[in-house]
Amino acid sequence: MSNNQKKKPVFSKLNLLCFRLFAIIAISILIITTICNILYNDLLSSSNFVLIFDNAQNLLAIILLFVVVIFPHKIGICSVISFLYSITIIFTEPSNVMGLFMFILGVSSCYARGYYNTHRKLKNIITIICFVFLNLTQIRFGSKIFVESLIQTIGFSFVFLLCVFFIKAAIWNDFQVNSSSKILNINHYKKLTPRDARWLIEIQQKVKYDTIALNEKMSVGSVKNRLSFVYSVLEVADKQGFLTEYSQFEIHYDDITTEMLKKAKFKQDGSIAERN
């Protein structure tokens, strides 16, 4: 397949390697931070409850990041870590803008993993409400600290959104210039069949595995196993990864279009038995 025909998947081998590398770097930073806290502070002091909580939080984050090292396609775990740190920082350190960036990192992880693909408007509203609520909790530190923190948050958020806008505009312009169409031709992948293409179309349409199995007169386990193989061939890791990358693509198999695949009947090996 030529480079202009196939858009690079979100979870390519290179991306998975990068996820592992990011997790290892984060683990190293957290381990060093935790060791320093233990060496240079009296953890047994009753006044160091916050420090003990921070170390426990670091330990939990290290464990979750090790999961990412082993299963890099589970990068969505990073959103849990980010939100945890964000809540802690915003609640305890109103002047620390790291709380804002950790919240943004958590939301970005969710977007990258595809959790906002469905019910996007509702989830965006809930995200904004949660962020506003977290910042309002800083009123308890006094009006001066609250106003200063609010100004910093608005300023950093504006600059960050501008950066995202300019980068996204540049990437989208490059994609428009270099991509002829958003078509995923399953025929370009070895060992995939027309039936696989039809199943992927149904996945795009949010059809459940149970329904696919019922329509194909197969067991749910067989359908899941086959689709897991298809996801691995497409290098998208799983169903969520596929929807994140290809939800807006039209799926073909050679010269067989999406509409033709929807109406086709298949043999046991997945090839086409009859076209309607």
C-alpha positions as CSV (number, residue, x, y, z in Angstrom):
1,M,0.0,0.0,0.0
2,S,1.4,3.4,-0.9
3,N,2.0,6.1,1.8
4,N,-0.7,8.4,0.4
5,Q,-3.3,5.6,0.6
6,K,-2.8,4.5,4.2
7,K,-2.9,6.9,7.0
8,K,-0.6,5.9,9.8
9,P,-2.5,4.3,12.7
10,V,-2.6,5.9,16.1
11,F,-1.2,2.9,17.8
12,S,1.7,2.0,15.4
13,K,4.6,0.1,16.8
14,L,6.6,3.4,17.1
15,N,3.8,5.0,19.1
16,L,3.6,2.0,21.4
17,L,7.3,2.2,21.9
18,C,7.0,5.9,22.7
19,F,4.2,5.2,25.2
20,R,6.5,2.7,27.0
21,L,9.3,5.3,27.0
22,F,7.1,8.0,28.5
23,A,5.9,5.6,31.2
24,I,9.5,4.6,32.1
25,I,10.6,8.2,32.3
26,A,7.6,9.1,34.5
27,I,8.3,6.1,36.7
28,S,11.9,7.2,37.1
29,I,10.8,10.7,38.1
30,L,8.3,9.4,40.6
31,I,10.8,7.0,42.2
32,I,13.4,9.7,42.6
33,T,10.8,12.1,44.1
34,T,9.6,9.4,46.5
35,I,13.1,8.5,47.6
36,C,13.9,12.1,48.3
37,N,10.7,12.6,50.3
38,I,11.7,9.6,52.5
39,L,15.3,10.6,52.9
40,Y,14.9,14.3,53.6
41,N,11.6,14.4,55.6
42,D,10.4,12.9,58.8
43,L,7.5,10.8,57.6
44,L,6.5,9.7,61.1
45,S,5.8,13.3,62.1
46,S,2.0,13.9,62.6
47,S,2.4,17.1,60.5
48,N,3.6,15.2,57.5
49,F,0.3,13.5,56.7
50,V,0.2,15.3,53.3
51,L,3.7,14.0,52.5
52,I,2.7,10.5,53.4
53,F,-0.4,10.9,51.1
54,D,1.9,12.2,48.3
55,N,4.1,9.2,48.6
56,A,1.2,6.8,48.6
57,Q,-0.1,8.6,45.5
58,N,3.3,8.3,43.8
59,L,3.3,4.6,44.6
60,L,-0.1,4.1,43.0
61,A,1.0,6.1,39.9
62,I,4.2,3.9,39.6
63,I,2.1,0.7,39.7
64,L,-0.3,2.1,37.0
65,L,2.6,3.2,34.8
66,F,4.1,-0.2,35.0
67,V,0.9,-1.5,33.5
68,V,1.4,1.0,30.6
69,V,4.9,-0.3,30.2
70,I,3.6,-3.9,29.8
71,F,0.4,-3.0,27.9
72,P,1.2,0.3,26.1
73,H,-2.1,0.4,24.3
74,K,-3.7,1.0,27.7
75,I,-2.4,4.5,27.6
76,G,-5.8,5.7,28.9
77,I,-4.6,4.7,32.4
78,C,-2.5,7.9,32.3
79,S,-5.8,9.9,32.5
80,V,-6.5,8.3,35.9
81,I,-3.0,9.3,37.2
82,S,-3.3,12.8,35.7
83,F,-6.7,13.5,37.3
84,L,-5.6,12.2,40.6
85,Y,-2.6,14.5,40.7
86,S,-4.7,17.4,39.4
87,I,-7.3,17.1,42.1
88,T,-4.6,16.9,44.8
89,I,-2.6,19.9,43.6
90,I,-5.7,22.1,43.0
91,F,-7.0,21.3,46.4
92,T,-3.8,21.8,48.3
93,E,-1.7,24.2,46.2
94,P,-3.7,27.0,44.6
95,S,-0.7,28.8,43.2
96,N,0.7,25.7,41.5
97,V,-0.3,25.7,37.8
98,M,0.8,22.1,37.5
99,G,-2.7,21.2,38.7
100,L,-4.1,22.8,35.6
101,F,-1.7,21.1,33.3
102,M,-2.3,17.7,34.9
103,F,-6.1,18.2,34.3
104,I,-5.4,19.1,30.7
105,L,-3.2,16.0,30.3
106,G,-5.9,13.8,31.7
107,V,-8.5,15.2,29.3
108,S,-6.0,14.9,26.4
109,S,-5.4,11.2,27.3
110,C,-9.1,10.6,27.2
111,Y,-9.4,12.3,23.8
112,A,-6.5,10.4,22.4
113,R,-7.9,7.1,23.6
114,G,-11.3,7.9,22.0
115,Y,-13.4,8.2,25.2
116,Y,-15.0,11.3,23.8
117,N,-16.0,9.8,20.5
118,T,-19.5,9.1,21.8
119,H,-21.8,11.6,23.7
120,R,-19.0,14.2,23.1
121,K,-21.2,17.3,23.9
122,L,-22.3,15.9,27.2
123,K,-18.8,14.7,28.2
124,N,-17.3,18.1,27.3
125,I,-19.9,19.9,29.5
126,I,-19.2,17.5,32.4
127,T,-15.5,18.1,32.0
128,I,-15.9,21.9,32.1
129,I,-18.2,21.7,35.1
130,C,-15.7,19.5,37.0
131,F,-12.8,21.8,36.1
132,V,-14.7,24.9,37.3
133,F,-15.8,23.2,40.5
134,L,-12.2,22.2,41.3
135,N,-11.0,25.8,40.9
136,L,-13.9,27.1,42.9
137,T,-12.8,25.0,45.9
138,Q,-9.8,27.4,46.2
139,I,-12.0,30.1,47.6
140,R,-11.3,28.6,51.0
141,F,-7.8,29.9,50.8
142,G,-9.1,33.5,50.7
143,S,-10.2,35.9,48.0
144,K,-6.8,37.2,47.1
145,I,-5.2,33.7,46.5
146,F,-8.4,32.6,44.7
147,V,-8.3,35.6,42.3
148,E,-4.6,35.2,41.7
149,S,-5.0,31.5,41.0
150,L,-8.0,32.2,38.7
151,I,-6.0,34.7,36.7
152,Q,-3.1,32.3,36.3
153,T,-5.5,29.5,35.3
154,I,-7.3,31.6,32.6
155,G,-4.0,32.9,31.3
156,F,-2.3,29.5,31.0
157,S,-5.4,27.9,29.6
158,F,-5.7,30.6,26.9
159,V,-2.0,30.2,25.9
160,F,-2.3,26.4,25.8
161,L,-5.5,26.5,23.7
162,L,-3.8,28.9,21.2
163,C,-0.9,26.5,20.9
164,V,-3.2,23.5,20.3
165,F,-5.2,25.5,17.8
166,F,-2.2,26.5,15.7
167,I,-0.7,23.0,15.8
168,K,-4.0,21.4,14.9
169,A,-4.5,23.9,12.1
170,A,-1.1,23.1,10.7
171,I,-1.6,19.3,10.9
172,W,-5.0,19.5,9.4
173,N,-3.7,21.6,6.5
174,D,-1.0,19.1,5.9
175,F,-3.5,16.2,6.0
176,Q,-5.8,18.0,3.5
177,V,-2.9,18.5,1.1
178,N,-1.4,15.0,1.3
179,S,-4.4,12.8,1.8
180,S,-6.5,12.1,-1.3
181,S,-9.5,10.5,0.6
182,K,-10.5,8.9,3.9
183,I,-10.9,5.3,2.6
184,L,-9.7,2.2,4.5
185,N,-9.3,-0.5,1.9
186,I,-9.1,-3.8,3.8
187,N,-7.8,-5.6,0.7
188,H,-4.4,-4.0,1.3
189,Y,-4.0,-6.0,4.5
190,K,-2.9,-9.6,4.2
191,K,-5.2,-12.3,5.8
192,L,-8.2,-9.9,6.1
193,T,-11.4,-10.8,4.3
194,P,-14.5,-9.0,2.9
195,R,-16.4,-10.2,6.0
196,D,-13.8,-8.5,8.2
197,A,-14.5,-5.3,6.3
198,R,-18.3,-5.6,6.9
199,W,-17.7,-6.3,10.6
200,L,-15.6,-3.2,10.9
201,I,-18.4,-1.2,9.2
202,E,-20.7,-2.5,11.9
203,I,-18.3,-1.6,14.6
204,Q,-18.2,2.0,13.3
205,Q,-22.0,1.9,13.5
206,K,-21.8,0.9,17.2
207,V,-23.2,-2.6,16.5
208,K,-22.4,-4.9,19.5
209,Y,-20.4,-8.1,19.2
210,D,-23.5,-10.1,20.4
211,T,-25.5,-8.7,17.5
212,I,-22.8,-9.4,14.9
213,A,-22.5,-13.0,16.2
214,L,-26.3,-13.5,16.0
215,N,-26.4,-12.2,12.4
216,E,-23.5,-14.4,11.3
217,K,-24.7,-17.4,13.3
218,M,-21.4,-17.6,15.2
219,S,-20.4,-17.6,18.8
220,V,-19.6,-14.3,20.4
221,G,-16.2,-15.7,21.4
222,S,-15.4,-16.4,17.7
223,V,-16.4,-12.9,16.7
224,K,-14.3,-11.3,19.4
225,N,-11.3,-13.5,18.6
226,R,-11.5,-12.7,14.9
227,L,-11.9,-8.9,15.5
228,S,-9.0,-8.9,18.0
229,F,-6.9,-10.4,15.1
230,V,-8.2,-7.7,12.7
231,Y,-7.3,-4.9,15.2
232,S,-3.8,-6.3,15.5
233,V,-3.3,-6.4,11.8
234,L,-4.6,-2.8,11.5
235,E,-2.2,-1.9,14.4
236,V,-4.9,-0.2,16.5
237,A,-4.7,-2.5,19.5
238,D,-8.4,-2.9,20.2
239,K,-12.0,-1.7,19.3
240,Q,-11.5,1.7,21.0
241,G,-8.3,2.2,19.1
242,F,-10.0,1.4,15.8
243,L,-12.8,3.8,16.4
244,T,-10.3,6.5,17.4
245,E,-8.4,6.2,14.2
246,Y,-11.0,5.1,11.6
247,S,-14.4,6.1,12.8
248,Q,-14.7,8.7,10.0
249,F,-13.3,6.4,7.3
250,E,-15.2,4.7,4.5
251,I,-14.4,1.0,4.5
252,H,-13.9,-0.8,1.2
253,Y,-12.6,-4.2,0.1
254,D,-10.8,-3.8,-3.2
255,D,-13.5,-2.5,-5.6
256,I,-16.3,-3.5,-3.2
257,T,-17.8,-0.4,-1.6
258,T,-19.3,0.0,1.9
259,E,-22.8,-0.3,0.6
260,M,-22.0,-3.4,-1.3
261,L,-20.4,-5.0,1.7
262,K,-23.4,-4.3,3.8
263,K,-25.6,-6.3,1.5
264,A,-23.1,-9.1,0.7
265,K,-23.3,-12.7,1.9
266,F,-20.2,-14.6,3.0
267,K,-18.8,-18.1,3.0
268,Q,-17.4,-19.7,6.1
269,D,-13.8,-18.5,5.3
270,G,-15.0,-14.9,5.1
271,S,-15.0,-14.5,1.3
272,I,-18.0,-13.3,-0.6
273,A,-20.5,-15.9,-1.6
274,E,-23.1,-13.7,-3.1
275,R,-23.5,-10.0,-3.8
276,N,-27.0,-8.4,-3.8
